Amino acid sequence: MGKVTISAIKADIGGFVGHSAVHPEMIETAEGRVRDAIANGLLIDGKVNSCGDDVNLVLTHEHGVDGERVHEFAWDTFMACTEVAKRLHLYGAGQDLLADSFSGNIRGAGPGVAELEIEERPSEPFVVFAADKTEPGAWNLPLYKMFADPFNTAGLVIDPSMHDGFTFEVHDLFESRSAMFDAPEELYDLLVYIGTPSRFVIKHVFRKGGNEPAAVTSTQRLALIAGRYVGKDDPIMIVRAQSGLPAIGEVLEPFAYPHLVAGWMRGSHHGPLMPCSLEANTPARFDGPPRVTGMGFQLANGRLVGPRDMLGDISFDRARATALEVTDYMRRMGPFEPERLPMDEMEYTTMPAVSEKLAGRWTPIDALTPVTLATESADVE
């Protein structure tokens, strides 16, 4: 067969209960639509899953990246699930559907999208990572470790097919621009940007010297699209593995360290990204902590063999324990930074409404009355 496109598309379209989970009837609705799309030839295959309150679609087809018919199918599926959410009075029904109707492409309309078009190898393993209660920049550190850190990925040192490194495509979400960086040659330049994950995010990783994709992420930031806070972005990511790419174990290894990410309660706090099983993907404590699941697949002539639960293994138990310990530590700081996001990031939450209400409390310091100044001078003496 020709090239195959893998599309991972997610949306928060109704939480059960609150922001914690997806109702089983929504999953059933999406699965029924996927079966119909396979039967009528639109899709080669498809799987439905969830992470937190997000419905995740993993689809294979031959319509290419940004294929209009596939994107319309995903939009209509999310709309059908939204009707279920409304009927059940679920929380935030249709939250991520920012447009009134489908307009040819789901990008920019709210749902997160990550897509790869590939020539299927004799064995094609890949992992779809889905996160909840965080933002697209949460993938920066794991991708750096997978594709640029020899302490994580031994293949960068001992595998001749990986020794030259990889190319990273970085997006500036505030200025809508992109730049390419080769690793290891431009490693320090790359880190200048991706160390600020609220603004600069890794969109693609490619094999060095070509355009063969190794990884792709969703980079949609809902607040920047909508112009107001409508919920956290809950990104999704596809990572290919083996045969000149990081081994599956090297792809999973970064998640043994629950690094701090932005999001969590009301999208306004830092918390550890906790690896969890597909069954334990429902955040609870303080609407969290932020979590990540890993769905492992093999492709077989475009069909999905899987998913296999990649992060539910007991080898990640200590990472989960560490994440809970970090959660205890961070929560004790309450509304103080760095537990709460810095003020510039709070501009994309509901904080501006509070600031506007209190704006009249502030006066210029140089407008202090002489009496006030005299009192201050007396205190000094």
C-alpha positions in Angstrom: 0.0 0.0 0.0 1.0 3.7 -0.3 1.6 6.1 2.5 -0.4 5.8 5.6 -1.5 8.8 7.8 -1.8 8.4 11.6 -4.1 11.0 13.1 -4.4 11.5 16.8 -7.2 14.0 17.6 -8.6 14.9 21.0 -11.2 17.2 22.5 -12.6 18.0 25.9 -16.4 18.0 25.2 -17.9 17.1 28.5 -16.6 15.9 31.9 -18.0 13.1 34.1 -18.0 14.2 37.0 -16.7 17.8 36.7 -13.4 17.7 34.8 -12.4 14.1 35.9 -13.5 11.6 33.3 -15.3 10.7 30.1 -18.7 9.1 30.4 -18.9 5.6 28.9 -21.8 6.5 26.6 -19.6 9.2 24.9 -16.9 6.5 24.2 -19.6 4.2 22.8 -20.9 6.9 20.6 -17.4 7.6 19.2 -16.6 3.9 18.7 -19.8 3.4 16.8 -18.9 6.3 14.4 -15.4 4.9 13.9 -16.8 1.5 13.0 -19.1 3.1 10.4 -16.2 5.1 9.0 -14.1 2.0 8.6 -17.0 0.1 7.0 -17.6 2.9 4.4 -13.9 3.1 3.5 -13.1 6.5 5.0 -10.7 5.1 7.6 -8.4 2.1 7.5 -8.8 1.7 11.2 -9.5 3.6 14.4 -9.4 3.4 18.2 -11.2 5.5 20.8 -9.8 6.1 24.3 -9.7 8.8 26.9 -7.3 10.7 29.3 -9.1 12.6 32.0 -12.0 14.4 30.5 -10.7 14.2 26.9 -12.0 11.9 24.1 -9.0 10.7 22.1 -9.3 9.4 18.5 -6.4 7.4 16.9 -7.2 7.0 13.2 -5.3 5.6 10.2 -6.2 6.5 6.6 -4.9 7.5 3.2 -6.1 11.1 3.0 -2.9 12.7 4.2 -2.2 15.3 6.9 -5.0 17.8 7.2 -7.3 15.5 5.1 -10.6 17.4 5.1 -12.9 14.4 5.1 -11.0 12.9 8.1 -11.1 16.2 10.0 -14.8 16.6 9.3 -15.4 13.1 10.6 -13.6 13.9 13.8 -15.5 17.2 14.2 -18.8 15.4 13.6 -17.8 12.7 16.1 -17.0 15.3 18.7 -20.3 17.0 18.0 -22.2 13.7 18.4 -20.4 13.2 21.8 -21.3 16.7 22.8 -25.0 15.9 22.3 -24.6 13.0 24.7 -22.8 15.3 27.2 -25.6 17.8 27.0 -28.3 15.2 27.4 -26.5 13.8 30.5 -25.8 17.4 31.8 -22.1 16.7 31.9 -19.7 19.5 32.8 -18.4 21.8 30.1 -20.3 20.1 27.2 -18.6 21.0 23.9 -15.9 23.0 25.7 -13.2 22.5 23.1 -15.4 23.1 20.0 -14.7 26.8 19.6 -16.1 27.2 16.1 -19.8 27.2 15.2 -19.4 24.6 12.5 -16.7 22.7 10.5 -14.9 24.9 8.0 -12.6 22.5 6.1 -9.9 21.9 8.9 -10.2 21.1 12.6 -7.0 23.0 13.3 -7.7 26.3 15.0 -11.2 25.1 15.9 -10.4 23.9 19.4 -9.5 20.1 19.3 -5.9 19.1 19.5 -4.4 17.4 16.4 -1.2 15.5 15.8 -0.7 13.7 12.5 2.1 11.8 10.6 2.1 10.6 7.0 4.6 7.7 6.7 5.8 4.8 4.6 5.0 1.9 6.8 8.1 -0.1 7.7 8.2 -3.9 7.9 7.5 -3.4 11.6 6.0 0.0 12.6 5.8 0.5 16.4 4.6 3.8 17.8 3.1 5.3 20.9 0.4 7.8 21.3 0.8 9.8 24.5 -2.2 11.7 25.8 -2.0 14.2 28.7 -4.6 15.9 30.8 -4.5 19.1 32.9 -1.5 20.6 31.1 -0.4 22.4 28.0 1.5 21.5 24.7 4.9 22.5 26.1 4.6 19.6 28.5 6.1 17.4 25.7 9.3 19.6 25.3 11.4 17.9 28.0 10.3 14.3 27.1 11.0 14.8 23.4 14.4 16.4 24.2 15.3 13.4 26.3 14.1 10.9 23.7 15.8 12.4 20.7 18.8 14.5 22.1 19.9 13.2 25.5 22.4 10.2 25.4 21.8 9.7 29.1 18.2 8.7 28.3 18.7 7.3 24.8 21.6 5.0 24.5 21.1 4.6 20.8 22.4 8.1 20.2 25.8 6.7 21.3 25.8 3.1 20.2 23.4 2.9 17.2 25.1 4.0 13.9 21.7 4.8 12.4 21.0 7.3 15.2 24.5 8.7 15.8 24.0 11.8 13.6 21.1 13.0 15.7 17.7 14.5 14.8 16.1 17.8 13.7 13.6 19.6 15.8 10.9 21.9 14.5 10.0 24.4 17.2 6.9 26.7 17.1 6.6 30.1 18.7 2.9 30.0 19.7 2.8 33.7 20.5 4.3 35.0 17.2 3.0 32.1 15.0 6.5 31.3 13.6 8.7 28.3 13.5 12.4 27.4 13.4 14.5 24.2 12.8 17.3 23.1 15.1 19.8 20.2 14.5 20.9 18.2 17.4 23.5 17.7 18.7 25.1 20.6 16.7 22.6 23.2 17.9 21.6 21.7 21.2 22.3 24.8 23.3 20.4 27.0 20.8 17.4 24.6 21.0 17.4 24.7 24.8 17.3 28.5 24.7 13.7 28.2 23.4 12.2 24.9 24.5 13.1 25.7 28.1 10.1 28.2 27.9 7.4 25.7 27.2 4.6 28.2 27.7 5.6 29.8 24.5 8.0 27.6 22.5 6.9 24.0 21.8 8.4 21.2 19.8 6.0 20.4 16.9 7.9 17.8 14.9 11.1 15.7 15.2 12.6 14.5 12.0 15.4 12.1 11.0 18.5 14.2 10.3 18.9 15.2 6.6 15.4 14.5 5.4 11.7 15.0 6.1 10.9 11.6 7.6 8.9 12.3 10.7 9.8 10.6 14.0 7.4 12.5 16.3 4.6 15.1 16.2 2.6 16.9 18.8 -0.6 19.0 19.1 0.3 22.6 19.6 -3.1 24.2 19.9 -3.5 26.6 22.8 -7.1 27.3 23.4 -6.7 30.6 25.1 -4.7 32.0 22.2 -7.4 30.8 19.8 -10.4 31.9 21.8 -9.0 35.1 23.3 -10.2 34.0 26.7 -9.7 31.1 29.1 -11.8 28.1 28.1 -9.8 25.3 29.7 -6.4 23.7 29.5 -5.1 22.3 26.2 -4.5 18.7 27.2 -2.0 17.8 24.4 -1.6 14.6 22.4 1.6 13.2 20.7 2.7 10.5 18.4 6.2 9.0 18.7 7.6 6.3 16.3 10.1 3.9 17.6 12.8 1.3 16.7 14.9 0.7 13.5 16.9 3.9 13.5 14.6 5.7 16.0 14.7 5.5 19.8 13.7 2.1 21.1 10.3 1.8 22.9 12.1 1.7 26.2 14.0 4.9 25.3 10.7 6.5 24.3 9.1 5.6 27.6 12.1 6.4 29.9 11.5 10.2 30.2 8.2 9.6 31.9 10.0 7.9 34.8 10.7 11.4 35.9 7.5 13.3 36.7 8.6 16.8 35.6 6.7 19.9 36.5 4.2 21.2 34.0 1.7 24.1 33.8 -2.0 23.5 34.2 -3.7 21.5 37.0 -6.5 23.2 38.9 -8.2 25.9 36.8 -5.2 25.8 34.4 -3.4 28.0 36.9 -0.8 25.8 38.8 2.4 23.8 38.3 2.3 20.1 39.1 4.1 16.9 38.3 3.2 15.0 35.1 2.3 11.6 36.5 2.5 8.5 34.3 -0.6 6.4 34.7 -2.4 3.4 33.3 -5.2 3.7 30.8 -7.6 2.6 33.6 -6.2 5.2 36.1 -6.4 8.2 33.7 -9.0 10.1 35.7 -7.5 13.0 37.8 -9.0 13.7 41.2 -6.8 15.5 43.7 -7.1 19.2 43.1 -8.3 18.1 39.6 -5.1 16.3 39.1 -2.2 15.9 39.4 -1.5 16.3 35.6 -1.2 12.9 34.0 0.0 11.1 30.9 -1.0 7.8 29.3 0.8 5.8 26.6 -1.1 3.8 24.0 1.3 1.5 22.2 0.5 0.2 18.7 1.9 -1.8 15.8 0.8 -1.0 12.3 -0.1 -3.9 10.0 -1.0 -2.6 6.5 -2.4 0.5 8.1 -4.4 -1.4 10.7 -3.9 -0.7 14.4 -2.7 -3.6 16.5 -3.3 -2.4 20.0 -3.5 -0.4 22.1 -1.1 -1.8 24.7 -0.9 0.1 28.0 2.7 1.4 28.0 2.8 3.5 31.2 0.7 1.2 33.5 3.6 -1.1 34.1 4.9 -1.6 37.7 8.3 -0.1 36.6 6.6 3.3 36.7 5.3 2.8 40.3 8.1 4.9 41.8 7.5 7.7 39.3 3.9 7.7 40.5 5.0 7.8 44.1 7.4 10.6 43.4 4.6 12.5 41.6 2.4 12.2 44.7 5.2 13.4 47.0 5.8 16.4 44.7 2.1 17.0 44.8 2.1 17.2 48.6 5.0 19.6 48.4 3.6 21.9 45.8 0.1 22.1 47.3 1.4 23.5 50.5 2.3 26.7 48.7 -1.4 27.3 47.8 -1.8 30.5 45.8 1.9 31.5 45.9 4.3 31.2 43.0 5.8 28.9 41.8 2.9 26.6 42.7 0.6 29.1 41.1 1.6 30.1 37.6 3.5 33.4 37.1 1.4 36.5 36.5 2.1 36.7 32.8 0.7 33.2 32.4 -2.3 34.1 34.6 -3.3 36.5 31.8 -4.7 33.4 30.0 -6.9 32.3 32.9 -9.8 34.0 34.7 -7.4 36.2 36.7 -7.9 39.3 34.5 -11.5 39.6 35.6 -10.4 39.7 39.2 -7.7 42.3 38.4 -10.2 44.5 36.6 -12.5 44.4 39.6 -9.6 45.6 41.9 -8.1 48.1 39.5 -9.4 51.1 41.5 -7.5 50.1 44.6 -4.2 51.1 43.1 -2.7 54.7 43.0 0.7 55.8 41.7 3.4 55.8 44.4 4.5 59.3 43.6 0.9 60.5 44.4 1.3 59.8 48.1 0.2 62.7 50.2 2.7 64.8 52.3 1.1 63.4 55.5 1.9 59.9 54.3 5.5 60.8 53.4 6.0 62.5 56.7 4.7 59.5 58.6 7.1 57.3 56.6 10.0 59.6 57.4 9.2 59.5 61.1 9.1 55.7 61.1 12.6 55.7 59.5 14.0 58.0 62.2 
